[in-house]
Amino acid sequence: MSSLIEQAAKRLEQLKQAGVELPDTDSVPAPPPADTPLNTPAETPDTVARPAEMLSPSEPAAPSSLTTSRRVTLDLDAIAAAGYCTPTAARTPIADEFRVIKRPLISNAMGKGASPIRNGNLILVTSALSGEGKSFTAINLAMSIAAELDNTVMLVDADVARPSVLNILGLPPAPGLLDLLDNDSVDLSQVLLKTNVEKLSILPSGTKQERATELLASEAMARLLDDMAHRYSDRIIIFDSPPLLLTTEARVLASHMGQIVMVVKAEQTLQADVKHALTTIESCPVKMVMLNQARSGKRGGYGYGYGYGYGYGEKS
């Protein structure tokens, strides 16, 4: 019996040294009756709460509820060699042109335009048809804004049918937008990718879903966009979306956007297709058209034009 008391006292002393709060021990509790099993859980000292460092390997501590975004490293030299502008690259014609393109978008996003624009920091980059350069434009625009001193940017691959942002940037597929919408337990911080470009983060399109259109049109999407638009006052969010005339996803997204940049490929896209595409996004307060791969007389090659209209005829 004395050995039991000594063992209990020794155990209590170990718990005190570990910082566990114990009841008043001025009076030592009576030993258990002789006929009480020694392994009765309610009576053994081992049932006292223990700190994490005293848990055995078979009893892991509960995981923390805090989550952090995964960090990825972009090969900026390879991205620049592929014709994209990067915040650290030397000054190039394309970088200069995107400086011109981004300026009114940033002004509208930060409420410095002619009038306030609801969700002005949500910018959709789209096109009438595929192959017009919308993903190229979305990535360059995000990279250019990431070079700003006063703004951060999130690039969202919202082309859920044919995602390309991660592949272009040399990154493997990852969970993202559709996983957020399909699973309430997934948090934005769990799927957001932080990059080695300090002010640029990426939200992948995520796991393909048969009901992608319905997810983008859901209340969960509306709540997510509202949270994105208002959580950080300095953040501009660029969405690379599907073509307007090939899918319905872009039209659903457009209804939530404050600004839309529609990319038009020079000497290829029919004027009728441009007009038709514009009619599908009439509800958006700001619509801009960027002429891609327009001939430049000054350089004798191809460049980028940007404006609020279009001025070329139909293709025969």
C-alpha positions as CSV (number, residue, x, y, z in Angstrom):
1,M,0.0,0.0,0.0
2,S,2.8,2.4,0.8
3,S,4.3,1.8,-2.6
4,L,1.1,3.0,-4.2
5,I,1.0,6.2,-2.2
6,E,4.7,6.8,-3.1
7,Q,4.0,6.3,-6.7
8,A,1.0,8.6,-6.7
9,A,3.0,11.3,-4.9
10,K,5.8,11.0,-7.4
11,R,3.4,11.2,-10.2
12,L,1.8,14.4,-8.8
13,E,5.2,16.0,-8.4
14,Q,6.0,15.2,-12.1
15,L,2.7,16.9,-13.1
16,K,3.5,20.0,-11.0
17,Q,6.9,20.3,-12.7
18,A,5.2,20.0,-16.1
19,G,3.0,23.0,-15.3
20,V,-0.3,21.2,-14.9
21,E,-2.7,22.9,-12.6
22,L,-3.8,20.5,-9.9
23,P,-6.4,20.7,-7.1
24,D,-5.3,21.7,-3.6
25,T,-3.0,19.0,-2.4
26,D,-2.7,20.0,1.3
27,S,-4.5,16.9,2.2
28,V,-3.4,13.7,0.5
29,P,-6.3,11.7,-0.9
30,A,-7.0,8.4,0.7
31,P,-5.7,5.4,-1.1
32,P,-8.3,3.3,-3.0
33,P,-9.9,0.4,-1.2
34,A,-8.1,-2.8,-1.5
35,D,-10.8,-4.3,-3.7
36,T,-10.7,-1.5,-6.3
37,P,-9.0,-2.4,-9.5
38,L,-5.7,-0.5,-10.0
39,N,-6.5,0.4,-13.6
40,T,-9.9,2.1,-12.9
41,P,-9.7,5.2,-15.1
42,A,-11.6,7.5,-12.7
43,E,-9.2,6.8,-9.9
44,T,-5.7,6.7,-11.4
45,P,-3.5,9.8,-11.5
46,D,-2.9,9.2,-15.3
47,T,-6.4,10.6,-16.0
48,V,-5.2,14.2,-15.1
49,A,-5.0,16.4,-18.1
50,R,-1.5,16.4,-19.6
51,P,0.3,19.1,-21.6
52,A,1.2,18.2,-25.3
53,E,4.9,17.6,-24.5
54,M,3.9,14.8,-22.1
55,L,1.7,12.9,-24.5
56,S,2.9,9.5,-25.7
57,P,3.4,8.9,-29.5
58,S,0.1,7.1,-29.6
59,E,-1.7,10.2,-28.3
60,P,-0.8,13.1,-30.7
61,A,-1.9,16.6,-29.9
62,A,-4.9,18.0,-31.7
63,P,-3.9,19.9,-34.9
64,S,-4.0,23.7,-34.8
65,S,-7.0,25.3,-36.5
66,L,-4.7,27.9,-38.0
67,T,-3.8,27.5,-41.6
68,T,-1.3,29.2,-43.8
69,S,-1.1,29.5,-47.6
70,R,1.3,27.3,-49.5
71,R,4.3,29.1,-50.9
72,V,5.5,28.4,-54.5
73,T,8.5,29.7,-56.4
74,L,8.0,31.0,-59.9
75,D,10.9,30.8,-62.4
76,L,10.8,34.5,-63.3
77,D,13.6,34.1,-65.9
78,A,11.7,31.4,-67.7
79,I,8.5,33.4,-67.6
80,A,10.2,36.5,-69.0
81,A,11.8,34.4,-71.7
82,A,8.3,33.2,-72.7
83,G,7.4,36.8,-73.4
84,Y,5.7,37.8,-70.2
85,C,6.6,40.9,-68.1
86,T,7.8,40.3,-64.6
87,P,8.3,42.9,-61.8
88,T,12.0,42.4,-61.7
89,A,12.7,42.2,-65.5
90,A,14.4,45.0,-67.4
91,R,12.1,47.5,-69.1
92,T,10.5,46.1,-72.2
93,P,8.0,47.4,-74.8
94,I,5.3,45.0,-73.5
95,A,6.0,46.0,-69.9
96,D,5.5,49.6,-70.9
97,E,2.3,48.9,-72.7
98,F,0.8,47.0,-69.7
99,R,1.8,50.0,-67.5
100,V,-0.6,52.0,-69.7
101,I,-3.3,49.4,-69.6
102,K,-3.3,48.9,-65.9
103,R,-3.4,52.6,-64.9
104,P,-7.2,53.3,-65.5
105,L,-8.0,49.8,-64.0
106,I,-6.1,50.6,-60.8
107,S,-7.7,54.0,-60.6
108,N,-11.2,52.5,-60.9
109,A,-10.3,49.7,-58.4
110,M,-9.2,52.1,-55.8
111,G,-12.2,54.4,-56.1
112,K,-10.2,57.2,-57.8
113,G,-12.2,57.2,-61.1
114,A,-14.9,59.6,-62.2
115,S,-17.4,57.8,-59.9
116,P,-17.3,54.9,-57.4
117,I,-17.6,51.4,-58.9
118,R,-19.1,48.6,-56.9
119,N,-16.5,45.7,-56.7
120,G,-14.2,47.9,-58.8
121,N,-11.2,45.8,-57.7
122,L,-12.7,42.7,-59.3
123,I,-11.5,42.6,-62.9
124,L,-12.5,40.0,-65.4
125,V,-10.2,39.3,-68.4
126,T,-12.1,37.5,-71.1
127,S,-12.6,37.3,-74.9
128,A,-15.3,36.5,-77.4
129,L,-13.7,33.3,-78.6
130,S,-10.7,31.2,-77.6
131,G,-7.1,31.9,-78.8
132,E,-7.3,35.6,-78.5
133,G,-4.8,36.0,-75.7
134,K,-6.9,36.5,-72.6
135,S,-4.7,34.3,-70.3
136,F,-1.6,36.0,-71.7
137,T,-3.2,39.4,-70.9
138,A,-4.4,38.3,-67.4
139,I,-1.0,37.1,-66.3
140,N,0.8,40.2,-67.7
141,L,-1.7,42.5,-66.0
142,A,-1.3,40.7,-62.7
143,M,2.5,40.8,-63.0
144,S,2.4,44.5,-63.8
145,I,0.1,45.4,-60.9
146,A,2.4,43.3,-58.6
147,A,5.1,45.9,-59.3
148,E,3.0,48.7,-57.8
149,L,4.1,50.1,-54.4
150,D,0.6,50.5,-53.0
151,N,-1.3,47.5,-54.3
152,T,-1.3,43.7,-54.0
153,V,-2.9,41.4,-56.6
154,M,-4.5,38.0,-56.7
155,L,-4.7,36.1,-60.0
156,V,-7.6,33.7,-60.2
157,D,-7.8,31.0,-62.8
158,A,-11.5,31.0,-63.4
159,D,-11.4,29.2,-66.7
160,V,-12.6,26.1,-65.0
161,A,-13.2,24.2,-68.2
162,R,-9.7,24.8,-69.6
163,P,-7.4,26.1,-66.9
164,S,-4.0,27.3,-68.1
165,V,-2.5,29.8,-65.6
166,L,-0.6,27.2,-63.5
167,N,0.7,25.4,-66.6
168,I,1.9,28.7,-68.1
169,L,3.7,29.7,-64.9
170,G,5.3,26.2,-64.6
171,L,3.3,25.0,-61.6
172,P,1.6,21.7,-61.1
173,P,-2.2,21.4,-60.8
174,A,-3.6,22.3,-57.3
175,P,-6.9,22.7,-55.4
176,G,-8.5,26.0,-55.8
177,L,-11.7,27.9,-56.7
178,L,-14.0,25.0,-57.3
179,D,-12.8,23.2,-54.1
180,L,-13.7,26.3,-52.1
181,L,-17.2,26.4,-53.6
182,D,-17.8,22.6,-53.4
183,N,-16.6,22.1,-49.8
184,D,-17.6,24.3,-46.9
185,S,-14.7,23.0,-44.8
186,V,-12.1,24.4,-47.3
187,D,-10.8,27.9,-46.5
188,L,-9.3,30.3,-49.0
189,S,-6.0,30.3,-47.1
190,Q,-5.7,26.6,-47.7
191,V,-5.7,26.8,-51.5
192,L,-4.2,30.2,-52.1
193,L,-0.7,30.1,-53.4
194,K,1.8,32.7,-52.2
195,T,4.6,33.4,-54.7
196,N,8.1,34.7,-54.6
197,V,6.7,37.8,-56.3
198,E,6.0,39.6,-53.0
199,K,2.6,41.2,-53.9
200,L,1.3,38.4,-56.2
201,S,-0.8,35.4,-55.0
202,I,-2.6,32.8,-57.2
203,L,-5.9,31.0,-56.8
204,P,-5.9,27.9,-59.1
205,S,-9.1,26.8,-60.8
206,G,-9.1,23.7,-58.6
207,T,-10.5,20.2,-59.0
208,K,-12.8,19.8,-62.1
209,Q,-16.5,19.5,-61.4
210,E,-19.3,18.5,-63.6
211,R,-21.5,21.2,-62.1
212,A,-18.9,24.0,-62.4
213,T,-21.4,26.5,-63.9
214,E,-23.8,25.9,-61.1
215,L,-21.1,26.4,-58.5
216,L,-20.0,29.7,-60.1
217,A,-23.6,30.8,-60.0
218,S,-24.2,29.8,-56.4
219,E,-24.6,31.9,-53.3
220,A,-21.3,30.5,-52.1
221,M,-19.6,32.2,-55.1
222,A,-21.4,35.5,-54.4
223,R,-20.2,35.4,-50.8
224,L,-16.7,34.4,-51.8
225,L,-16.4,37.3,-54.3
226,D,-17.9,39.8,-51.7
227,D,-15.3,38.6,-49.2
228,M,-12.5,38.9,-51.8
229,A,-13.6,42.4,-52.8
230,H,-13.7,43.8,-49.2
231,R,-11.3,41.8,-47.1
232,Y,-8.2,43.8,-48.2
233,S,-8.6,47.4,-49.3
234,D,-5.3,47.4,-51.4
235,R,-6.0,44.1,-53.2
236,I,-6.9,43.9,-56.9
237,I,-8.2,40.6,-58.1
238,I,-7.7,39.5,-61.8
239,F,-9.9,36.7,-63.1
240,D,-8.9,34.8,-66.2
241,S,-12.2,33.6,-67.4
242,P,-13.6,31.4,-70.2
243,P,-14.6,33.0,-73.6
244,L,-17.9,34.7,-73.5
245,L,-19.4,33.0,-76.6
246,L,-18.3,29.5,-75.9
247,T,-19.4,28.9,-72.3
248,T,-21.8,30.3,-69.8
249,E,-19.3,30.5,-66.9
250,A,-17.9,33.9,-68.0
251,R,-21.3,35.5,-68.2
252,V,-22.1,34.3,-64.7
253,L,-18.8,35.7,-63.4
254,A,-19.3,39.0,-65.3
255,S,-22.4,39.7,-63.3
256,H,-20.3,40.1,-60.1
257,M,-17.4,42.1,-61.6
258,G,-16.7,45.8,-61.4
259,Q,-14.6,45.9,-64.5
260,I,-14.2,43.8,-67.6
261,V,-11.3,43.7,-70.1
262,M,-12.3,42.0,-73.3
263,V,-9.3,40.9,-75.4
264,V,-9.8,41.0,-79.2
265,K,-7.2,39.6,-81.6
266,A,-6.4,41.9,-84.4
267,E,-7.3,40.8,-87.9
268,Q,-8.9,37.7,-86.7
269,T,-12.0,38.2,-84.4
270,L,-15.1,39.2,-86.3
271,Q,-16.7,42.5,-85.4
272,A,-20.0,40.7,-85.1
273,D,-18.5,38.3,-82.5
274,V,-17.2,41.3,-80.5
275,K,-20.6,43.0,-80.6
276,H,-22.4,39.8,-79.6
277,A,-19.9,39.2,-76.7
278,L,-20.4,42.7,-75.4
279,T,-24.2,42.2,-75.2
280,T,-23.7,39.3,-72.8
281,I,-22.0,41.6,-70.2
282,E,-24.2,44.6,-70.3
283,S,-24.7,44.6,-66.6
284,C,-21.0,45.3,-65.8
285,P,-20.4,49.0,-65.1
286,V,-17.0,49.3,-66.8
287,K,-16.2,47.4,-70.1
288,M,-12.9,47.9,-71.9
289,V,-11.6,46.4,-75.1
290,M,-7.9,45.5,-75.6
291,L,-6.7,45.0,-79.2
292,N,-4.1,42.2,-79.1
293,Q,-1.4,41.7,-81.6
294,A,-2.1,44.9,-83.6
295,R,0.4,45.9,-86.1
296,S,2.6,48.8,-85.0
297,G,3.8,51.2,-87.7
298,K,6.5,52.6,-85.5
299,R,8.2,49.2,-84.8
300,G,7.2,47.4,-87.9
301,G,6.1,44.4,-85.8
302,Y,3.3,43.5,-83.4
303,G,2.3,45.2,-80.3
304,Y,-0.7,45.8,-78.1
305,G,-3.5,48.3,-78.5
306,Y,-5.9,49.3,-75.8
307,G,-9.1,51.3,-75.9
308,Y,-12.8,51.5,-75.3
309,G,-14.0,50.4,-78.7
310,Y,-13.0,48.6,-81.9
311,G,-12.3,49.9,-85.3
312,Y,-11.8,47.1,-87.8
313,G,-14.0,45.5,-90.4
314,E,-15.5,42.0,-90.6
315,K,-13.2,39.2,-91.8
316,S,-14.3,37.8,-95.1
